[in-house]
């Protein structure tokens, strides 16, 4: 059972890494950089990791551009 749990954890971490890359790429195409975008390291510290994506902070200008992009106005 432990091997199955480990495989599941690895798959979850790989999915989180892929998602961070996809989000970083998509934001980059919109001219937006979130410097703190990453996998939350605390979420990996569990025996059975369940990764969370940390978007982090950004400037007001970046937040405004992000809002405009999500509205479809960028």
Biopython code that builds the backbone (N, CA, C, O; Angstrom):
import numpy as np
from Bio.PDB.StructureBuilder import StructureBuilder

atoms = [
    (1, "UNK", "N", (0.814, -1.188, 0.000)),
    (1, "UNK", "CA", (0.000, 0.000, 0.000)),
    (1, "UNK", "C", (0.869, 1.267, 0.000)),
    (1, "UNK", "O", (0.496, 2.286, -0.582)),
    (2, "UNK", "N", (2.024, 1.187, 0.658)),
    (2, "UNK", "CA", (2.894, 2.357, 0.721)),
    (2, "UNK", "C", (3.415, 2.729, -0.668)),
    (2, "UNK", "O", (3.503, 3.912, -0.998)),
    (3, "UNK", "N", (3.759, 1.738, -1.475)),
    (3, "UNK", "CA", (4.260, 2.010, -2.833)),
    (3, "UNK", "C", (3.191, 2.715, -3.653)),
    (3, "UNK", "O", (3.492, 3.630, -4.419)),
    (4, "UNK", "N", (1.951, 2.292, -3.495)),
    (4, "UNK", "CA", (0.847, 2.940, -4.224)),
    (4, "UNK", "C", (0.690, 4.390, -3.774)),
    (4, "UNK", "O", (0.462, 5.279, -4.595)),
    (5, "UNK", "N", (0.811, 4.623, -2.486)),
    (5, "UNK", "CA", (0.714, 5.980, -1.946)),
    (5, "UNK", "C", (1.854, 6.849, -2.470)),
    (5, "UNK", "O", (1.647, 8.018, -2.796)),
    (6, "UNK", "N", (3.038, 6.288, -2.550)),
    (6, "UNK", "CA", (4.197, 7.025, -3.061)),
    (6, "UNK", "C", (4.017, 7.362, -4.536)),
    (6, "UNK", "O", (4.347, 8.469, -4.963)),
    (7, "UNK", "N", (3.494, 6.415, -5.321)),
    (7, "UNK", "CA", (3.244, 6.679, -6.750)),
    (7, "UNK", "C", (2.208, 7.790, -6.906)),
    (7, "UNK", "O", (2.333, 8.657, -7.771)),
    (8, "UNK", "N", (1.184, 7.748, -6.056)),
    (8, "UNK", "CA", (0.152, 8.781, -6.107)),
    (8, "UNK", "C", (0.755, 10.149, -5.776)),
    (8, "UNK", "O", (0.460, 11.139, -6.444)),
    (9, "UNK", "N", (1.599, 10.199, -4.744)),
    (9, "UNK", "CA", (2.227, 11.462, -4.347)),
    (9, "UNK", "C", (3.101, 12.002, -5.472)),
    (9, "UNK", "O", (3.075, 13.199, -5.760)),
    (10, "UNK", "N", (3.875, 11.125, -6.110)),
    (10, "UNK", "CA", (4.740, 11.548, -7.218)),
    (10, "UNK", "C", (3.891, 12.099, -8.358)),
    (10, "UNK", "O", (4.228, 13.126, -8.948)),
    (11, "UNK", "N", (2.790, 11.416, -8.668)),
    (11, "UNK", "CA", (1.906, 11.879, -9.746)),
    (11, "UNK", "C", (1.311, 13.240, -9.407)),
    (11, "UNK", "O", (1.210, 14.104, -10.278)),
    (12, "UNK", "N", (0.915, 13.441, -8.150)),
    (12, "UNK", "CA", (0.347, 14.730, -7.737)),
    (12, "UNK", "C", (1.374, 15.849, -7.851)),
    (12, "UNK", "O", (1.056, 16.949, -8.302)),
    (13, "UNK", "N", (2.598, 15.566, -7.445)),
    (13, "UNK", "CA", (3.660, 16.569, -7.509)),
    (13, "UNK", "C", (3.979, 16.900, -8.969)),
    (13, "UNK", "O", (4.153, 18.067, -9.318)),
    (14, "UNK", "N", (4.053, 15.886, -9.812)),
    (14, "UNK", "CA", (4.320, 16.130, -11.240)),
    (14, "UNK", "C", (3.199, 16.957, -11.865)),
    (14, "UNK", "O", (3.462, 17.858, -12.661)),
    (15, "UNK", "N", (1.963, 16.657, -11.510)),
    (15, "UNK", "CA", (0.838, 17.435, -12.029)),
    (15, "UNK", "C", (0.934, 18.887, -11.559)),
    (15, "UNK", "O", (0.684, 19.810, -12.335)),
    (16, "UNK", "N", (1.292, 19.090, -10.302)),
    (16, "UNK", "CA", (1.432, 20.449, -9.782)),
    (16, "UNK", "C", (2.548, 21.193, -10.506)),
    (16, "UNK", "O", (2.387, 22.364, -10.852)),
    (17, "UNK", "N", (3.682, 20.525, -10.739)),
    (17, "UNK", "CA", (4.792, 21.154, -11.466)),
    (17, "UNK", "C", (4.370, 21.536, -12.882)),
    (17, "UNK", "O", (4.681, 22.628, -13.356)),
    (18, "UNK", "N", (3.659, 20.629, -13.553)),
    (18, "UNK", "CA", (3.189, 20.918, -14.906)),
    (18, "UNK", "C", (2.209, 22.094, -14.905)),
    (18, "UNK", "O", (2.244, 22.940, -15.799)),
    (19, "UNK", "N", (1.349, 22.137, -13.912)),
    (19, "UNK", "CA", (0.365, 23.207, -13.815)),
    (19, "UNK", "C", (1.035, 24.550, -13.586)),
    (19, "UNK", "O", (0.641, 25.552, -14.185)),
    (20, "UNK", "N", (2.046, 24.580, -12.723)),
    (20, "UNK", "CA", (2.783, 25.830, -12.483)),
    (20, "UNK", "C", (3.430, 26.293, -13.784)),
    (20, "UNK", "O", (3.376, 27.477, -14.119)),
    (21, "UNK", "N", (4.040, 25.366, -14.518)),
    (21, "UNK", "CA", (4.683, 25.732, -15.785)),
    (21, "UNK", "C", (3.651, 26.263, -16.778)),
    (21, "UNK", "O", (3.880, 27.287, -17.421)),
    (22, "UNK", "N", (2.520, 25.575, -16.905)),
    (22, "UNK", "CA", (1.476, 26.014, -17.832)),
    (22, "UNK", "C", (0.949, 27.393, -17.453)),
    (22, "UNK", "O", (0.752, 28.247, -18.317)),
    (23, "UNK", "N", (0.722, 27.606, -16.170)),
    (23, "UNK", "CA", (0.220, 28.909, -15.717)),
    (23, "UNK", "C", (1.256, 29.996, -15.942)),
    (23, "UNK", "O", (0.917, 31.090, -16.394)),
    (24, "UNK", "N", (2.514, 29.710, -15.632)),
    (24, "UNK", "CA", (3.589, 30.690, -15.853)),
    (24, "UNK", "C", (3.683, 31.041, -17.336)),
    (24, "UNK", "O", (3.832, 32.211, -17.691)),
    (25, "UNK", "N", (3.597, 30.031, -18.202)),
    (25, "UNK", "CA", (3.664, 30.273, -19.651)),
    (25, "UNK", "C", (2.471, 31.102, -20.129)),
    (25, "UNK", "O", (2.635, 32.048, -20.900)),
    (26, "UNK", "N", (1.273, 30.742, -19.669)),
    (26, "UNK", "CA", (0.064, 31.475, -20.085)),
    (26, "UNK", "C", (0.111, 32.921, -19.604)),
    (26, "UNK", "O", (-0.227, 33.839, -20.351)),
    (27, "UNK", "N", (0.527, 33.121, -18.367)),
    (27, "UNK", "CA", (0.650, 34.487, -17.861)),
    (27, "UNK", "C", (1.715, 35.254, -18.646)),
    (27, "UNK", "O", (1.535, 36.433, -18.951)),
    (28, "UNK", "N", (2.813, 34.591, -18.969)),
    (28, "UNK", "CA", (3.883, 35.226, -19.737)),
    (28, "UNK", "C", (3.405, 35.684, -21.106)),
    (28, "UNK", "O", (3.785, 36.758, -21.573)),
    (29, "UNK", "N", (2.566, 34.866, -21.758)),
    (29, "UNK", "CA", (2.023, 35.263, -23.061)),
    (29, "UNK", "C", (1.143, 36.501, -22.937)),
    (29, "UNK", "O", (0.979, 37.252, -23.899)),
    (30, "UNK", "N", (0.579, 36.711, -21.753)),
    (30, "UNK", "CA", (-0.250, 37.898, -21.512)),
    (30, "UNK", "C", (0.587, 39.052, -20.960)),
    (30, "UNK", "O", (0.051, 40.105, -20.616)),
    (31, "UNK", "N", (1.912, 38.847, -20.877)),
    (31, "UNK", "CA", (2.792, 39.899, -20.380)),
    (31, "UNK", "C", (2.762, 40.052, -18.872)),
    (31, "UNK", "O", (3.090, 41.115, -18.347)),
    (32, "UNK", "N", (2.372, 39.003, -18.176)),
    (32, "UNK", "CA", (2.242, 39.058, -16.715)),
    (32, "UNK", "C", (3.221, 38.079, -16.087)),
    (32, "UNK", "O", (3.326, 36.927, -16.509)),
    (33, "UNK", "N", (3.935, 38.555, -15.074)),
    (33, "UNK", "CA", (4.847, 37.710, -14.318)),
    (33, "UNK", "C", (4.459, 37.760, -12.852)),
    (33, "UNK", "O", (4.372, 38.834, -12.257)),
    (34, "UNK", "N", (4.226, 36.594, -12.279)),
    (34, "UNK", "CA", (4.010, 36.488, -10.833)),
    (34, "UNK", "C", (5.279, 35.871, -10.260)),
    (34, "UNK", "O", (5.448, 34.653, -10.316)),
    (35, "UNK", "N", (6.175, 36.691, -9.709)),
    (35, "UNK", "CA", (7.477, 36.189, -9.273)),
    (35, "UNK", "C", (7.408, 35.093, -8.220)),
    (35, "UNK", "O", (8.313, 34.263, -8.130)),
    (36, "UNK", "N", (6.352, 35.081, -7.429)),
    (36, "UNK", "CA", (6.251, 34.103, -6.344)),
    (36, "UNK", "C", (5.489, 32.845, -6.734)),
    (36, "UNK", "O", (5.251, 31.987, -5.884)),
    (37, "UNK", "N", (5.099, 32.714, -7.999)),
    (37, "UNK", "CA", (4.356, 31.539, -8.454)),
    (37, "UNK", "C", (5.211, 30.301, -8.267)),
    (37, "UNK", "O", (6.307, 30.200, -8.817)),
    (38, "UNK", "N", (4.693, 29.349, -7.476)),
    (38, "UNK", "CA", (5.448, 28.123, -7.202)),
    (38, "UNK", "C", (4.552, 27.115, -6.498)),
    (38, "UNK", "O", (3.412, 27.411, -6.140)),
    (39, "UNK", "N", (5.088, 25.934, -6.312)),
    (39, "UNK", "CA", (4.418, 24.949, -5.467)),
    (39, "UNK", "C", (4.710, 25.345, -4.023)),
    (39, "UNK", "O", (5.853, 25.634, -3.670)),
    (40, "UNK", "N", (3.685, 25.356, -3.207)),
    (40, "UNK", "CA", (3.839, 25.695, -1.790)),
    (40, "UNK", "C", (4.658, 24.597, -1.112)),
    (40, "UNK", "O", (4.199, 23.458, -1.019)),
    (41, "UNK", "N", (5.865, 24.923, -0.637)),
    (41, "UNK", "CA", (6.722, 23.882, -0.055)),
    (41, "UNK", "C", (6.121, 23.239, 1.194)),
    (41, "UNK", "O", (6.394, 22.071, 1.470)),
    (42, "UNK", "N", (5.324, 23.963, 1.941)),
    (42, "UNK", "CA", (4.715, 23.398, 3.148)),
    (42, "UNK", "C", (3.765, 22.261, 2.784)),
    (42, "UNK", "O", (3.651, 21.280, 3.518)),
    (43, "UNK", "N", (3.084, 22.398, 1.647)),
    (43, "UNK", "CA", (2.140, 21.358, 1.235)),
    (43, "UNK", "C", (2.851, 20.065, 0.824)),
    (43, "UNK", "O", (2.210, 19.022, 0.696)),
    (44, "UNK", "N", (4.159, 20.127, 0.619)),
    (44, "UNK", "CA", (4.935, 18.940, 0.258)),
    (44, "UNK", "C", (5.527, 18.246, 1.478)),
    (44, "UNK", "O", (6.094, 17.160, 1.358)),
    (45, "UNK", "N", (5.398, 18.863, 2.652)),
    (45, "UNK", "CA", (6.049, 18.358, 3.857)),
    (45, "UNK", "C", (5.263, 17.243, 4.543)),
    (45, "UNK", "O", (5.722, 16.676, 5.534)),
    (46, "UNK", "N", (4.107, 16.935, 4.029)),
    (46, "UNK", "CA", (3.300, 15.881, 4.628)),
    (46, "UNK", "C", (3.819, 14.508, 4.220)),
    (46, "UNK", "O", (4.564, 14.384, 3.247)),
    (47, "UNK", "N", (3.432, 13.495, 4.953)),
    (47, "UNK", "CA", (3.818, 12.127, 4.598)),
    (47, "UNK", "C", (3.262, 11.761, 3.223)),
    (47, "UNK", "O", (3.934, 11.118, 2.417)),
    (48, "UNK", "N", (2.019, 12.182, 2.972)),
    (48, "UNK", "CA", (1.396, 11.988, 1.658)),
    (48, "UNK", "C", (1.173, 13.383, 1.068)),
    (48, "UNK", "O", (0.116, 13.978, 1.279)),
    (49, "UNK", "N", (2.156, 13.912, 0.333)),
    (49, "UNK", "CA", (2.054, 15.279, -0.187)),
    (49, "UNK", "C", (0.795, 15.520, -1.011)),
    (49, "UNK", "O", (0.360, 14.677, -1.796)),
    (50, "UNK", "N", (0.240, 16.683, -0.803)),
    (50, "UNK", "CA", (-0.915, 17.137, -1.574)),
    (50, "UNK", "C", (-0.587, 18.564, -1.995)),
    (50, "UNK", "O", (-0.982, 19.510, -1.315)),
    (51, "UNK", "N", (0.134, 18.737, -3.114)),
    (51, "UNK", "CA", (0.651, 20.045, -3.486)),
    (51, "UNK", "C", (-0.433, 21.104, -3.679)),
    (51, "UNK", "O", (-1.517, 20.841, -4.200)),
    (52, "UNK", "N", (-0.092, 22.300, -3.236)),
    (52, "UNK", "CA", (-0.920, 23.478, -3.477)),
    (52, "UNK", "C", (-0.063, 24.464, -4.265)),
    (52, "UNK", "O", (1.156, 24.515, -4.101)),
    (53, "UNK", "N", (-0.712, 25.239, -5.115)),
    (53, "UNK", "CA", (-0.007, 26.237, -5.912)),
    (53, "UNK", "C", (-0.084, 27.571, -5.180)),
    (53, "UNK", "O", (-1.161, 28.032, -4.804)),
    (54, "UNK", "N", (1.072, 28.173, -4.989)),
    (54, "UNK", "CA", (1.159, 29.465, -4.329)),
    (54, "UNK", "C", (1.324, 30.533, -5.406)),
    (54, "UNK", "O", (2.309, 30.538, -6.144)),
    (55, "UNK", "N", (0.354, 31.433, -5.487)),
    (55, "UNK", "CA", (0.425, 32.491, -6.495)),
    (55, "UNK", "C", (1.295, 33.640, -6.005)),
    (55, "UNK", "O", (1.933, 34.306, -6.820)),
    (56, "UNK", "N", (1.341, 33.890, -4.727)),
    (56, "UNK", "CA", (2.189, 34.920, -4.158)),
    (56, "UNK", "C", (1.671, 36.321, -4.383)),
    (56, "UNK", "O", (0.574, 36.524, -4.903)),
    (57, "UNK", "N", (2.472, 37.270, -3.988)),
    (57, "UNK", "CA", (2.104, 38.674, -4.108)),
    (57, "UNK", "C", (2.578, 39.275, -5.422)),
    (57, "UNK", "O", (3.427, 38.717, -6.116)),
    (58, "UNK", "N", (2.005, 40.427, -5.740)),
    (58, "UNK", "CA", (2.418, 41.143, -6.944)),
    (58, "UNK", "C", (2.086, 42.621, -6.747)),
    (58, "UNK", "O", (1.383, 42.999, -5.810)),
    (59, "UNK", "N", (2.600, 43.431, -7.637)),
    (59, "UNK", "CA", (2.341, 44.870, -7.566)),
    (59, "UNK", "C", (0.900, 45.165, -7.969)),
    (59, "UNK", "O", (0.223, 44.316, -8.548)),
    (60, "UNK", "N", (0.445, 46.359, -7.662)),
    (60, "UNK", "CA", (-0.898, 46.781, -8.053)),
    (60, "UNK", "C", (-1.024, 46.771, -9.570)),
    (60, "UNK", "O", (-2.064, 46.380, -10.100)),
    (61, "UNK", "N", (0.018, 47.195, -10.272)),
    (61, "UNK", "CA", (-0.008, 47.205, -11.730)),
    (61, "UNK", "C", (-0.204, 45.801, -12.287)),
    (61, "UNK", "O", (-1.011, 45.597, -13.193)),
    (62, "UNK", "N", (0.529, 44.837, -11.750)),
    (62, "UNK", "CA", (0.399, 43.456, -12.223)),
    (62, "UNK", "C", (-0.995, 42.928, -11.903)),
    (62, "UNK", "O", (-1.600, 42.251, -12.733)),
    (63, "UNK", "N", (-1.510, 43.224, -10.720)),
    (63, "UNK", "CA", (-2.858, 42.778, -10.351)),
    (63, "UNK", "C", (-3.899, 43.375, -11.299)),
    (63, "UNK", "O", (-4.844, 42.689, -11.689)),
    (64, "UNK", "N", (-3.733, 44.634, -11.667)),
    (64, "UNK", "CA", (-4.673, 45.287, -12.588)),
    (64, "UNK", "C", (-4.596, 44.641, -13.968)),
    (64, "UNK", "O", (-5.626, 44.414, -14.603)),
    (65, "UNK", "N", (-3.378, 44.340, -14.438)),
    (65, "UNK", "CA", (-3.225, 43.678, -15.740)),
    (65, "UNK", "C", (-3.810, 42.273, -15.717)),
    (65, "UNK", "O", (-4.413, 41.829, -16.694)),
    (66, "UNK", "N", (-3.630, 41.581, -14.604)),
    (66, "UNK", "CA", (-4.197, 40.253, -14.462)),
    (66, "UNK", "C", (-5.730, 40.315, -14.507)),
    (66, "UNK", "O", (-6.366, 39.513, -15.192)),
    (67, "UNK", "N", (-6.310, 41.255, -13.784)),
    (67, "UNK", "CA", (-7.772, 41.429, -13.804)),
    (67, "UNK", "C", (-8.265, 41.749, -15.213)),
    (67, "UNK", "O", (-9.274, 41.205, -15.660)),
    (68, "UNK", "N", (-7.556, 42.629, -15.905)),
    (68, "UNK", "CA", (-7.951, 42.996, -17.274)),
    (68, "UNK", "C", (-7.859, 41.780, -18.204)),
    (68, "UNK", "O", (-8.718, 41.578, -19.061)),
    (69, "UNK", "N", (-6.825, 40.987, -18.026)),
    (69, "UNK", "CA", (-6.667, 39.794, -18.855)),
    (69, "UNK", "C", (-7.793, 38.804, -18.602)),
    (69, "UNK", "O", (-8.336, 38.224, -19.542)),
    (70, "UNK", "N", (-8.139, 38.614, -17.360)),
    (70, "UNK", "CA", (-9.220, 37.682, -17.029)),
    (70, "UNK", "C", (-10.568, 38.178, -17.537)),
    (70, "UNK", "O", (-11.447, 37.379, -17.862)),
    (71, "UNK", "N", (-10.727, 39.487, -17.605)),
    (71, "UNK", "CA", (-11.950, 40.051, -18.169)),
    (71, "UNK", "C", (-11.944, 39.986, -19.689)),
    (71, "UNK", "O", (-12.980, 40.174, -20.327)),
    (72, "UNK", "N", (-10.782, 39.722, -20.269)),
    (72, "UNK", "CA", (-10.676, 39.659, -21.727)),
    (72, "UNK", "C", (-10.321, 40.990, -22.338)),
    (72, "UNK", "O", (-10.459, 41.171, -23.547)),
    (73, "UNK", "N", (-9.866, 41.925, -21.529)),
    (73, "UNK", "CA", (-9.557, 43.254, -22.030)),
    (73, "UNK", "C", (-8.095, 43.539, -22.242)),
    (73, "UNK", "O", (-7.719, 44.690, -22.461)),
    (74, "UNK", "N", (-7.269, 42.534, -22.184)),
    (74, "UNK", "CA", (-5.840, 42.769, -22.386)),
    (74, "UNK", "C", (-5.508, 42.314, -23.750)),
    (74, "UNK", "O", (-4.354, 42.406, -24.167)),
]
sb = StructureBuilder()
sb.init_structure("model")
sb.init_model(0)
sb.init_chain("A")
sb.init_seg("    ")
for serial, (resi, resn, name, xyz) in enumerate(atoms, 1):
    if name == "N":
        sb.init_residue(resn, " ", resi, " ")
    sb.init_atom(name, np.array(xyz, "f"), 0.0, 1.0, " ", f" {name:<3s}", serial, name[0])
structure = sb.get_structure()
